[in-house]
Amino acid sequence: MDEKITYKSAGVDTEAGQEFVKRIKENVESTHSPRVLGGLGGFSAGFDVSFLKNYRDPVLLSGTDGVGTKLELARLLEVHDTVGVDLVAMCVNDILVSGGEPLFFLDYIACGKLDPAKMEKIVSGIVRGCRLSGTSLIGGETAEHPGLMAEDEYDLAGFVVGVVERDEMIDGSKIVPGDIVLGLESSGPHSNGFSLIRKLFLDEGKKLPSDSSLVEFLKEFAMKPTRIYVPSILNLVKRTEVKGMIHITGGGYYENIPRVLPKNCSVRIEKSAIPSLPFYEKIRQLYPRLAENELFSTFNMGIGFIVIVSKESESSAIQYLEELGENVRKIGEVTSRKDQSVEII
């Protein structure tokens, strides 16, 4: 007799999905501001934007991103409670570059087989990221992809909407030679460069190393979640004129810094001013022949977010950021070279 054919026998367990929603409902709703309309589980999410009438000329900002191949390391190490923070951070830090305040966030989780306990850990990280950034998690989607993904595989995508006054948007157009480049310390590699990290640290780029101390090192330092700079930066821009900001993500210094520079400007970075973090010191120790320009074009190297201010604002900006709990230092200066290049000396 033929086996009864059902959606579950095809690999999609809707009952597990319902259990998952019940498990995360209270946690997700803890991020909701009074502007969120409706609860978890609807076909769409509502957000009351009547508060925008208090803005003179509001501009909505949006951003979307993922966590990349860091998820493969999370799967191998069975560390699932921090990648949700990464997901939120990658999105909110991007719109922060323009001075935007994040309002609400949505997530998308694709998996081979829905494991409610694992998914709950992932969402707990998303909730934590939303709380750290003052963002409401108003909706999301979880999809099982049997036959396309292995049962223990998953992928994440996020989407954020924020707001800023049009005349307060920060776009780098006011940057001039002589301005100061301030760097805010990262927690580690954040969510970028993990294809190289896997090649450097994993056996054949696919399996955890046999050295247990190296496995523990990866857990402790590679899986640290991306830092969320939203509270500090939103407070800073109210106190000091900020001319430009950069979120150091994929492409490192050489690709990200020029994105905000006017055509008549370049940037000189001093390596000696950049903090020494254990993760990057380990790479240098294990792979002394790996070129410095390769490291700086792949990783944040200890600086996750850059703020460009005038020389007159340097001291006050550093002092205020330190009062807000940031490890911040002058790491460079804007120069008058006209090729929008980045020089690291």
Salt bridges, closest charged atoms under 4 A:
GLU19 OE2 - ARG23 NH1 3.09
GLU29 OE2 - LYS25 NZ 3.06
ASP57 OD2 - ARG166 NE 2.84
GLU72 OE2 - ARG75 NH2 2.69
ASP86 OD2 - LYS70 NZ 3.08
ASP94 OD1 - HIS247 ND1 2.79
GLU120 OE1 - ARG23 NE 2.83
ASP152 OD2 - ARG75 NH1 2.77
ASP167 OD2 - ARG56 NH1 2.80
GLU168 OE2 - ARG56 NH2 3.21
ASP179 OD1 - LYS243 NZ 3.15
GLU281 OE2 - ARG284 NH1 3.26
GLU292 OE1 - LYS271 NZ 3.78
GLU292 OE2 - ARG284 NE 3.14
GLU326 OE1 - ARG227 NH1 2.72
ASP339 OD2 - ARG337 NH2 2.93
GLU343 OE1 - ARG268 NE 3.42
